[in-house]
Amino acid sequence: MMMSRLSIYYRILAMALLIIALLSLATGLIVWNSLDDIVSRQLQKRGVEIANHVALAGGNYVLMEDLYNLYELAEQTAASSEDVRYILIIDSNKRLLAHTFHGGIPKGLLDDMSDLTQQKISVFNSDEGAIHDIAVPVENGAVGYVRVGMTEEYTRNSINEYIKDVLLTVLIICALAVFLSSRISVLITNPIRKLAEVAESITRGNLTIRADIRDTGEVGRLATAFNEMAASLIKASDDKEVLLDELRAKEQLRDTLITKLMTAQEDERKRISRELHDETSQALTSLMLTMRVLAEDAPNQEQKDALLLGRDVAANILREVRDLAIELRPPALDDLGLVAAIERYSEKFASRHGLDIDLSTAGRQTSVEDQIAVALYRIVQESLNNVVQHSGATTVSIDIAFQPEQIMVTIADNGRGISDSDLIRAQKEHRLGLYGMGERVELLQGRLEIRQSAQGGTELFIAIPQFHPGKENYRETKA
């Protein structure tokens, strides 16, 4: 976990230090074990040589029981080597004839006094450390035998001094290895660090930067591939900008065409509404008057009733034509404004379909641009039609809030609501009422949200910015 947070430089350096430490430890253990084994063998070998020397030189003294010369021989031999801790000379009757202890023989040293016919080596621990006891028979044990105790103390001291020198040498080598590892790490990680810096610059959007790495190995090939990738990114970015510009131009053209289409649609509705109101209504009114006059002059009651029935039918048609004309282009929208037009339409719609429609306004009512007023009026129309056709609602609330910078309209019902699957199914069945609303709102730089109402039905929230004199029109400054 910790290694994953380190840079490559420190990872390489840490691995090098770990390898050096393991090699140094392994080398130290091998040297120590080897020296320990060598010391033991050499010490025993020297002990055997010393014991044989004493046995050869002191054989006659033992036979003659010349204790003085035996003592001198033992003392001189022990003094000649720092490794000799003691020398014991014992006759065939297991009597101790001479020794080199000045303060008395240690307890238990003479416990093993068995007859010896051949050389015997044993090792035991004492308060002074390990003692190698070498017993050598004199004349195959017929005369006696010599025991020499070899201590490791002085040899160990020499080994320790040698180990210190070795450790010092190892430390110097380790320091040199660390320095070389550091330099090697720098040589390895510098190109990678440069590549990382280039990658970060490219991530920040600087696609002109290049990795300047002169290397023929893997890192050099990686740098070359990296530079080629950066060039490809520039080309791809340029191609993307060209495509985006084309897309913006097409989107602007599409918005312009849709705007003109909706404007033409509204103009056509206004023309048809005017013709229905002026020409068709006048013709129907004239027809009604004519039928009334003819009814008064009818020769009999039967013809009079027929003419009056025709007049009533014409009157119904006139009412429907006027309602159709108002629905196509309500005069109140041009004469009284957005709120009055929506209020009149919602009242007639409520009475026609048996709905309870509550209209409320908030904020200071201002004059609304014709394009925004028409869009919001059509959205309310489409929303109420959707309520009747799909929601099964009984109550609808319409809230219009006027703010200095935008107009917000919220239409909520208590119907069954609308889900994502309903939207997908409506799109497949080409029922694009909601998408038409969204298109109108988008053309006016507004936003449309569809969510669940507090009554469990559907709630439409529309927010459209107002265009004021002296301010730039969003549509003119788009893209």
N, C-alpha and C positions, 0 to 999 in steps of 0.2 A: 504493500500500500504506500509506504513512504517512498520507495524507488519510483513509483509512477508519478510522483509530484516533482521529481528532480529532473533537471535538464540532461540532455545526452552527455554533455561534458562531465557532469558530476557522476552520472551513472558509470561511464567508462572509468573515471578515476576511482570510484568506489570499488568497482570490480577488480581493477588492477591492485588496489591496496589489499583487498581480500585475498587475492591469489598470492600476493607477496607474503602476507601474514601466514597463510596456510603453508606455503613452501618453506618459510623460515621456521615455523613450528615443526613441520615434518623433518626438516634438515637437523634442527636441534635435537629432536627425539632420536633420530637415527644416530647422530654423532654421540649423544649421551649413552645410548644403549651399546654402541660399538665400543666406546672407551671403557664403559663399565665392564664389559665382557673381556676386553683386552687386559684391563687392570687386574681382574681376578686371575686370569691365566698366567700373566707375567709374574704376579705376586706369588702364586703357588709354585711356579717354576723356579724362581729365585729362592723360595723357601726350601724346596727340595735340594737345590744346589748347596745352600748353606748347611742344611742338616747332613747331607752326605759328607761335606767337608769336615764338619765337627766329628761325625762318626769315624771317618778315616783317620783324622789327626788324633782323636782321643781314645782309640781302641786300646792301646797299650796302657794308657793312664787308668782306664777303667779296670783292666786286669790287675794292675798293681795298686789300685785304689789310691792313686796319686791325686788327692783332692785339690791340692794347691794348683797344680798344672791344669786340672780340669776346670777349675774356677777361672784361671787366667785365660784359658782357651775360650770359654763361654763369654767372658767379659770382652775380650778383644774382638771376637766375632760379632757380638751384638753391637759394639761400638762402631764397627766398620760399615754398618748399614742402618739408616734411619727407619727402615721398614720393619726391623726385627724388634718385636715387643718383648719377647723372652726366649730363653734357651734352657731346656731341662735335660740333664744327663742322668739316666737311670740304668742301674746294673741289671743283671739277669734275675736277681732276687727281688726286683721291683723296689729297690732302695734308691732314694734320690741322692745322688752323689754331688751334683753341682747345679746351680741355677743362677739367674741374673736378677732376681727380685731382691731389692734392698729393704723393703718394708714388709716382707713376709709374702708367702705364696697365697694368691687369691683362693677363696673357698671354692671347692668343687673342681679345681683344675686337675687334681690328681685322682679324681674318682675313677676314671677309666684307665686302669693299669693292666689291661689284658696283655698276654704275650703277643709279640709281633714277630712275624717271620718275613713280612714284606711291608713296603711303604704304605702309609695310610694318611689320607688328607680329610679333614673335617672343618666345617665352618660353624662358628657360634657367635652369638651377639653378646657384647659386654657393655658396661657403661661407657666404654671408650669407642664403641662402634663394633663393626664386624672384625673377628679375628680368624685368620686361616691357620689352623693347627696342623703342622706336618710332622708326622712321626716316621722316623727311618730306623730300621734295625741295625745293630752293630754285629757283624759276623752272623747275619740271619737270625739275630736275637739270642745267640748263644752267649754273647758278652753283655748285651743290654740294648738300649736304644736311645735315640736322641729325639727330643720334641722341640720344634721351633715354632713360635707364634709370630705370625706376620700380620701387622696392622695396616689398614688402608688409609690411616689418617694423613700421612705425609703425601702419599700418592694422590689421595683425593684433593688435597690442597693444591697440588700441582695441576690436577685436572681442572679444578675450579678456576685457577688462573688462566689455564688454556681456554676454558669455556668463555671466560670474560673477554679474552682476545677475539675468540670466534664471534661472540655476540656483538662486540664492537664492530667487527668487520661486516657482520650481517646488517647491522643498523646503517652503516655507511652505504652498503650496497642497496638497502631498502630506500634510503633517502635518495640515492641516485636513481633508483627505479621509479620512485614517486615523481621525481623531476622529469624523467624521460616520459613517464606515463602522462603527466600533465601536458607536456609538449605534444605528444602524440594525440592526446584528446583534443587539444586546440586545433591541430592540423586536420583532424577528422571532423570536428563539430563546426569549425568556422564556415565551410561551405553550406552545411545544413542550416546553420543559424542564418546565413544570408538568404537561403531559400525561404526560411520561415518568415523573415522580415519582408521579402518580396510578396509572399502569399498574403501576409497581413495588409500590405499596402493595396494589393489587388482587391482584397475583401472590402477595404474602405473606398474602393472606386477608382483608384489610380491604376488604370490599365496600361499606361505608357511605361511603367517601370520594368526593368529587365534584370535578370540574375547574371552578374558579371563574374562568372566562375571559370577559370582556365584550368580545366582538369580533363584528362582523357579517360578517366575511369568511370565507375558507375555514377558518382556524384555529378561528373561533368555531363554525362548523357542525360541524367535527371534534370540538370539545369537547362540543357538544350530543349528537352521535351517541355519543360516548364515555360520557357520563352515562347516556344511554338504555341503552347496552350494559351498564353496571354495574347498573342497575335490573333489566334482564333476567337478569343473572347471579344477583342476589339471589333473584328469583322462581324461576329454575331451581334454585338451591341449596335453596330452601325446598321446592320440589316434589320434589327428589331426596331430601331428608331425610324427607319424608312417605313416599315410595316405599320408602326404606331401612327406615323404622320398620315399614311394612307387611310388607316382605320379612323383617325380623327376626322379626316376630310369626308370620308364616307358617312360617318356618324353625323357630322354637321349637315351634310347634304340630306341624309335621311330625316334628321330633325326638321330641316327646312321644308322638305316635301310633306312630312306629316302635319307640320304647322299650317302649310298652305292648304293641305287637304281638309283639315279640320275647319280652317277659315272658310274655305269654299263650301264645305258642308253646312256651316252655320249660315253663310250667305244664302245658300240655296233654301235652307229651312225658312229663313226670314222672307225670301221671295215667295215661296209656296204659301207661307202663313199669310202674307199680305194679299196674295191672289185669292186664297180661300176666304179671307175676311172681307175683302173689298168686292171682288167680282162674283164669286160663288154665293156668298151671303146675300148680295144685292139681288142676284138672279133668283134665289130661293124666296127672298122677301117679296119680290115682284110677282113670283108665281103664287105665293100665298094670297096676295091682295087680289090677283085676278080670279083665283078660285073662290074667294069670298064674294066677289061681285057676281060671279056666275052662279053661286049658290043662292044669292038673293033673288036673281032673275030666273031661277029654275022653274020649269013648268009644273013640276010635281015634287012631292016630298022625297021620293026615292032618289031622284037625281040630286036634290039638295043635300041629302045625307051622304051620297057618294062624294060630292064635291067637298063637303066639310071634312069627311074622313081623309081625303087626299090632302086637304090643307093641314090637318093635324100631322100627317106623315111628313109633309114638307117642313113643318115646324120642328119635328124631332130631328130630321136631317140637318136643319139649320143649327140646332143646338150642338149636335155632334160635330158639325163642321167647325163651329166656333171653338169648341173644346179642343178639337184637333189643331186648329190654328194657334190656339194659346199654348198647347203642349209643344208644338214645333218651335215657336218663338214667343214666349210670354211677353206681352207689352210691358208688364210690371218690371221686368228685368232691365228694360231700357228707360222706363219712365220713373220707377220708384226705387230701383236698386236691388241688390242681391238678397237681402234679408226678406224684403216684402215679397219678392218673387217666390222664394222658397216657402214662405209662410202660406201664400195662397195655394201653391201647388200641393203642399202637405195637407192642407185642410180638405181640398177636393179629393186627394188620394185616400185620406183617412175615411171620409164618408163613403167613398166608392167601395173600399175593401174592408171596412169594419175594423180599422186599426185605431189604436190610441197613440197618436204622435204628439210628442212634447217638444216644442222648439224653444230654445233659450239662447240668449246672446250675452256676451260679456265684453267689456272694454268699450272704448269710444268708437262708434261706427264712423268709418271714413268712406269716401268714394273709392270704389274698387275698380281697377282697370278692367275694361270690357273682356279681355282675353281670360283673366282670372275668374271673373264673375261667371262667364259662360261655362268654364271648366268645372267650377264648384257646383253650379246648378245641375250640369249633366251628371256629375258624380252622385249628387243627392238623388236624382231621378233613377239612375242605375241601381243605387243601393236599395231604394224603396222597392223597386221591381224585384230585386234579388230576395228581399225579405218575404215578399208575397209568394214568390215561386219556389223558394228552397228552404226557408228557415222555419216556417210554421209559427212565427212569432205573433204575439198579440199587442205588444207595446214596443214603440221605437222612440228613442230620444235623439234629438239633433241639437248639438251644442256648437255655437259659432263664437269664437273668441277673436277679437280684434286686438292686435298688438302693433306697436309702432313699426316693426320690421317684417311682420308676417301675419297671415290669417290662418287660424287653426280651426278645423271642423272635425267633430267627433260624432259618429253615427253608431249607436249601440242598440241591440235588440235583445229580447229574452227568448230567442229561438233555440234550435238545437245546436247551433254553433257550426264552425267549419274546421275541418282537419286538413292536414297535408295531403292525405289520400284524396280528399274531395277536390283540392286544387289540381292534383295530377289528373284525376278523372275529368274535370271540367276542361282541362287543356286538351286531353285526348278527344273529347267530344266537341271541340271547337267552340265551347261556351266561354268566350273571351271577355266577359264583362269586366271582371276584376283586372285583367291585363290591360283592357282599354282605359280603365281608371288610372292604373299605374303609368301608362303612356302619357296621359294628359298631365299628370302630376310631374313626371320626369321632364317633359318639355318646358315646364314652368320652373324648373330647378327646385322642386319641392320634394317631399318625402311622404310615402304612404306606408302605414303599418296596419297589419291585420292581426288581431289578438282576441282573446276571450274577454267578453264583457263581464261586468260585476254580476249580471243576472244569469250568467252561464251561456249566453248566446255569442254573437259575433260583434266585434267592435272595430270600426274603421277609423283610423286617425290620419288626417291629412293636414300637412303644414306647408303653406306656399308663401314664399317671400313676396313682399309688396314692392313694386317698382315706383319710386317717387320721382318727381321732376328734379332735375339737377343731378341725379345719380345715374351711373351707367347701367344699362340693361344687361342682365346676366346673359341673355341669349346672344347679345351682340359681342360680348367679350369672351364667350366660351371658346376654348381651344385656341 
